[in-house]
Amino acid sequence: MSTIKSSMDELMTIDGALCAALVDSSSGMILGQIGAGVDLEVAAAGNTEVVRAKLKTMRSLGLADVIEDILITLGKQYHIIRPMARKEGLFIYLVLDKPKSNLALARRKVQDVEKELAV
């Protein structure tokens, strides 16, 4: 099992990683963060609303499923939001420099980090 700090460090080894955070989706508060390039306080609060909205929509649609991850593709960046399967109410947030990253490998690495993270 990995600590929050070692998990954040591991996320920054991903090609193109700019910053990452572990966020409490009930409050929007950051439990751990690393990197620069995005105001993580603002991003954590905003992405908390994204997760809440998607969960609400899934309930409204009667979908009995879980969110594996949410990908937001910008012109110059990828933003990956991955709710933790073993710890409801937390999600990993990762920002990647689009030209320097491999999205498939990054998603796989975030999944691996999420599995090892002990909170």
Secondary structure, DSSP 8 states (H G I E B T S, - for coil): -B-HHHHHHHHTTSTTEEEEEEEETTTTEEEEEEE-SS-HHHHHHHHHHHHHHHHHHHHHTT-------EEEE-SSEEEEEEE-SSSTTEEEEEEEEGGG--HHHHHHHHHHHHHHB--
